[in-house]
Amino acid sequence: MAPLDPHSFTDSTHPLTTHISLSLYFDFPSATIHGAALFTLSSPHSGPLSLDTRSLSVHQILSPSTLSPLPFSLSLSPSPDPIKGTHLSLSLPNDNSLSSFLITFSTSPSSSALQWLSPPQTFNKRHPFVYTQCQSIHARSIFPCQDTPAARICYSALLNVPRELSAVMSARHVDRRLPISGEGYSNLLPNGYNSLWCSETRVVEEFDMNQPIPPYLFAFAVGELGFREVGPRTRIYSEAVEGVLEAAAKEFAGTEEMIRQGEKLFGDYEWERFDLLVLPPSFPYGGMENPRMVFLTPTVIKGDASGAQVVAHELAHSWTGNLITNKNNEHFWLNEGFTTYAERRIVEAVQGEDRAVLNIGIGWRGLNEEMERFKDNLEFTKLKTNQEGVDPDTVYSEVPYEKGFQFLWRIERQIGRPSFDEFIKKYIATFKFKSIDTETFLDFLKANVPGIEKEIDLVLWTEGTGIPPDAYEPISNLYTKIVSLANEFKLGRMPREDEVADWQGQEWELYLENLPKVVEASQVLALEARYRLSESKDYEVKVAFLQLAILSKCRNFYGEVEKTLKEVGRMKYLRPLYTALVQGSGKEEEKILAKRVFAEARDCYHPIAQGVVESIFAKHL
């Protein structure tokens, strides 16, 4: 077997899947999906073919023309691979090469991609809700697939859901209609669900994605959804709750202007629609760049339009990440470093240079903190990493984002912005709808910017550990003022109210990030008495303040820490708060608190977030 990706059983000698046609029946009471799928390969094949699965029941594999069974095996011995899951090996007949095959399957309630919310866990408390998070390697827990970004697929999908619910996908919505007997491959559904397909309580939502995407961008959400139009290409969806929809529509009203700026910088927007779905608070990321339907955490609705920076990041992925994709997770910086650079260019164009510099400054602090986090495992301070035997969710960090950004910013400074803009446009046009690795990028860079390797140490930047000496802390009057105020705090001076009168969340975030990790409890209380940071509506500010409080053992705020950990599931907030509670010695009270809160909140977190908190506990408890 010739592996293509350290996180996949896909064999590089086998043809890749080019299209999957899915018929999915959603059974909310059992938190399972029963499916039938037709897989089409890039070329006819005979003999073994490897697919990835995790927590899936595979019922049958059939020849499409005759419906005769094809032999298959699931490697369960001695147990599934803790990272890759279970290897599904099917055998295509030697006497008659097939370029397609059918699989019937069912998901498990423990699917790592899916979070099933009971009515009490939703905003409206009336109906259940389910959504996906397939990045990095979780599509395999919804349907069998070659779950590697090297395998780009088109897909069509029939989603059979309860009539009172509706569905969205990372695909074009074709129709919402009554089910039709035998449509798609619904007649092959397992466990008697084929006979339930046409129940009068059900409806079918039909979708089509005819642009090839990596499997991690496969996405859907099913629930009681409403929407608001905010631009010619953009609707905001969320649960049908007035307050959430109105606040989101206001926060993201400037989306069309961002799309236009993105097109000026990077070329045409290729995905037709740029719709946004605000998910329940358990969503584990800030945003997920699913094409045509970006998923967002409600924590980005801040009331001051600064949450639009997350939208700028997900929009930027429309070019870097979705159009050009890292070949596997070892080259993740190609997705995230480019997108962070592109996001900041869009923010600069729409919100001004000061905002962009604040964004870079917060990133610079974050990058330095990641160096501390990985000081005993420097491999993950590199841009190009070795992830053999490593769970990408556990080593997820700001390094590919911020060190990747710094590398591209360094190239921009070397050759000048106009030349770099031309380079990026050419890069996107050359590699769109392809999955590439670091070497491919560097070869393209050297071919298009002759002599660049003499000016910038490309090997040090991509393969070296730590932060290279020619990385760059940003400079602006506002940035310098905030950092110097943070330095004065160390000398006992708190900022005056007139100095912070026009500060928004980002200014406070940068200020808190630049304070010492540990201060006197009395200083934490004084800061709170004046500025009420623990009550901030901006979770970036609130969590940075609560982290300072925990590390300074200011126990007055532990009630607020508990409340925060129970009301949001975004890993950006769970990771620092749980780590601050359990890391280090002499923290018995904090460790007891962390374990109790997690036990009580665990079921409200997405499975990916559950795993991250469990890995923090495994390391420190």
C-alpha positions, 0 to 999 in steps of 0.5 A: 500500500502506498499512502497518500496522506498520513491521516488516510487509508487512501492508496495512491495507486488507486483511482480517486473518487470524482463524484458521490451521489448520496441518499440520506435518511435522518432519524433524529430519535436514534441520532443516526443517518441511514444512507446509500451512495453511488461512488464514481471513480476517475477511471475503471478499476479492478481489485482492492480499493481502500476507503476511510470510515469511522464509527460507520456500519457498512451494510452492503457494497453492490455493483450498480448495474446488476446490484450483485454484492461486491466483497468487502472487509472492515479492518477491526482488529484489534480495534479501530485506529485511534486517528484514522478510524477503520479501513474499508477494503472493497474488491472490484471484480477482475473480469470486469473493471468498474468505475462505480459502485454502491454502498449502503451504510448507517452512521453511529450516534458517536459520529465524530463529525455530527452533533445532534442537539435535542430541543432544549439545547437549541435557541428555540427549544422546540425542535432538534438540530444536527450539523456537521464539522468535517475538518480535518478528518471527520467526513469518514464518520458520515459516509465512507470516502477517500477522506484526504484533501488530495481527493476532490469530489463533486456530489449530489445529495437527497436529504430526507428530513422531518417536514417541520425542519429544513436543510442547508448544505455546502452545495447548490439548493435544487429543490424542497419537495415531497419524497418520491418512491425509489428516488436516488438509491433510497430503495436500497436504504438499510434497516427498513428505512427504504419503506419510510422514505415516502412517509407523509411526515417527511420532506426531501431537500435536494442539493448539487455541488458540481465543483470539486471540493475536498471531503472536509468541506462536505457540510450540512445542517438540519433544523428549524431554520430562518434567513435574512437577505443581506446582499445579492449573493448572501443570505444569513441563516440561523435557527428561526429566532428573531433576535439571532437573525436580526443581530447577525444580519446587522453584524454582517451587513457589509459582506457584499463589499468584502466579496467585491474587495476580495475579487479585486485582490484575488480574482472572480468569486467562483462559488456563486453564493456566499451564504452564512449559517449562524450555528448554536453556541456548541459549534467548535470553531469561529467559522468553517469555510464550507463553500456556498454556506459558511458556518459561524459561531454565534460568538462572532456576533459582537454588535460592533461589526468586528465579528465581520473579520471572521467572515473576512477570513472564511471569505478569503478561504473561497480562494485559498483553501477551497479553490487551492487546497493543501494536499494533506494536513502536513501542509495546512499552512497553505490553507491558513497562512494564505487565508490569514494574509488574504483576510487582513488585506480584505479587512484593510480595504474595508475597515482601514489599516489600523484595524488590520494592524491590530489584527496582525498584532493579536496574531503576533502575540498568539504566535509567540504563545504557541512557541511556548505551548510547543516548546517540548515539541518543536515539530509543530512550530514548523510550517511543513510538519510531520504528522505521521501518527498525530491527530490533527485536532490535537496539534491544531494551533495558530502556527500555520495561520500566523507563521504562514502569514508572516512568511507571505508578508515577508515575501510581500516586503521583499518584492513589494505589494504590487508585484506580490498581488500579481504573484497571488493572482497568478498562483490562484489562477494556476492551481485553482481546483487543485490540491498541492504541497509546500514543494509545489508552492516553493517551486512556483515561487522560485519560477515566478520570483527569480532569485527569491531564495537568495533574499529569503531563507525559504527552507528556514521559513518552511522547515525550521522551528520557531519564529525566523529572525526576519519575522516582523511585529507590526507597527502603528500608533494605535498598536504601539500605544496599546502595547505601552499601556500594557507594559505600564500595567506591570508598573502598577498603572491602569489605563485611564478612562479617557485613554480607552474611551474609543476602544472596541473588543480588539483593542482590549483583546490586544491589551490583555494579551500583552499583560503578564500571564500572572498578576496580583489578584488585587490588580485583577479586581481593580481592572474589573472594578473599573472596566467590567471586562468579565461582563464583556459581550465580546468573548475574546475579551471576556475569555482573555480576562478570565484566563488572567484571573485563573492564572492569578488565582483570583477565585472571585471569577470562577463562577463566571468561568464555569458559566462561560464554559457551559454556554459556549463550545468554541475550542478557542475559548475552551482550550485556554480556560480548561488549560489554565485551570488544570496546568501546574501544581498546587491547583487542587480546587481548580482541577476539581472545578474543571473536572466537574464543569466538563462532566456537566457540560460535555454533552453540550460540546461537539465531539471534536471539542470533547476530544480536545478537552479530554487531551488537555486533561490527559496531559495535565491531570 
